[in-house]
């Protein structure tokens, strides 16, 4: 019974990070993502490509348990940058704040630090 709970805990933790991370990676590769990078974040729009690709690649690595601790550490770095970018908007996700990247970063940290 303990093995079942361990499996379900691991699966739920992975899915909590993989689903939104893959979605956000695809969004970064879209025209809307590039527009946001250019207008809201005031970065070059081409930066959305490597970030989107890294988010998708890391989400697949985490889902399929391929170097998932390394992928989680990479996600933690990306989410640290996202928190810094969204810090000016406050905490609430309703105002595009840093709440959501902080949560994803903490999930990635917990995955990177486990056995």
C-alpha positions in Angstrom: 0.0 0.0 0.0 2.9 2.3 0.8 4.3 1.9 -2.8 0.9 2.9 -4.3 0.9 6.1 -2.2 4.5 6.8 -3.2 3.6 6.3 -6.8 0.6 8.6 -6.7 2.5 11.2 -4.8 5.2 11.2 -7.4 2.8 11.2 -10.3 0.7 14.1 -8.9 3.9 16.2 -8.2 5.1 15.6 -11.8 1.8 16.4 -13.3 1.4 19.6 -11.2 4.6 20.9 -12.9 4.5 19.2 -16.3 1.0 20.3 -17.5 1.4 24.1 -16.9 5.0 24.1 -18.0 4.3 22.4 -21.3 1.4 24.7 -21.9 3.5 27.8 -21.1 6.3 26.5 -23.4 3.9 26.2 -26.3 2.5 29.7 -25.5 6.1 31.1 -25.5 6.6 29.7 -29.0 3.3 31.3 -30.3 2.9 34.8 -31.7 1.1 35.9 -28.5 4.1 34.8 -26.4 6.5 36.7 -28.6 4.3 39.8 -28.4 4.3 39.6 -24.7 8.0 39.3 -24.5 8.5 42.3 -26.6 5.8 44.6 -25.2 5.3 43.6 -21.6 8.6 42.2 -20.5 10.6 44.5 -22.8 12.9 41.7 -24.0 13.8 40.7 -27.5 10.9 38.6 -28.8 13.4 35.9 -30.1 14.1 35.1 -26.4 10.7 33.4 -26.2 12.0 30.6 -28.5 14.8 29.2 -26.3 12.7 29.6 -23.1 9.7 27.9 -24.7 11.8 25.1 -26.0 13.5 24.6 -22.7 10.1 24.5 -20.9 8.8 21.9 -23.3 12.0 19.8 -23.1 12.1 19.9 -19.4 8.4 19.0 -19.0 8.9 16.0 -21.2 12.1 15.0 -19.3 10.2 15.3 -16.0 7.2 13.4 -17.2 9.2 10.5 -18.6 11.8 10.5 -15.7 14.7 11.3 -18.0 17.3 13.2 -15.9 14.3 14.7 -14.1 16.4 16.2 -11.2 18.5 18.1 -13.7 15.4 19.2 -15.6 13.8 20.3 -12.4 16.8 22.4 -11.5 16.7 24.0 -15.0 13.0 24.8 -14.4 13.9 26.3 -11.1 16.4 28.7 -12.8 13.8 29.7 -15.4 11.1 30.3 -12.7 13.6 32.4 -10.7 13.9 34.7 -13.6 10.1 34.7 -14.1 9.6 35.6 -10.5 12.0 38.5 -10.9 10.2 39.7 -14.0 6.7 39.4 -12.5 7.7 40.9 -9.1 6.8 44.4 -10.2 3.1 43.3 -10.7 2.7 42.1 -7.1 1.7 38.7 -5.7 -1.7 38.1 -7.4 -1.9 36.0 -10.5 -4.9 38.2 -11.6 -2.4 41.1 -12.2 0.2 38.8 -13.8 2.1 38.7 -10.5 4.8 36.4 -9.2 2.5 33.9 -7.4 2.3 31.4 -10.2 6.1 31.2 -11.2 6.9 31.1 -7.5 4.6 28.0 -7.0 6.1 26.3 -10.1 9.6 27.1 -8.9 8.9 25.6 -5.4 7.5 22.4 -7.0 10.6 22.2 -9.2 12.8 22.7 -6.1 11.1 19.9 -4.3 11.5 17.6 -7.3 15.2 18.5 -7.6 15.9 17.9 -3.9 14.2 14.5 -3.5 15.9 11.1 -3.4 
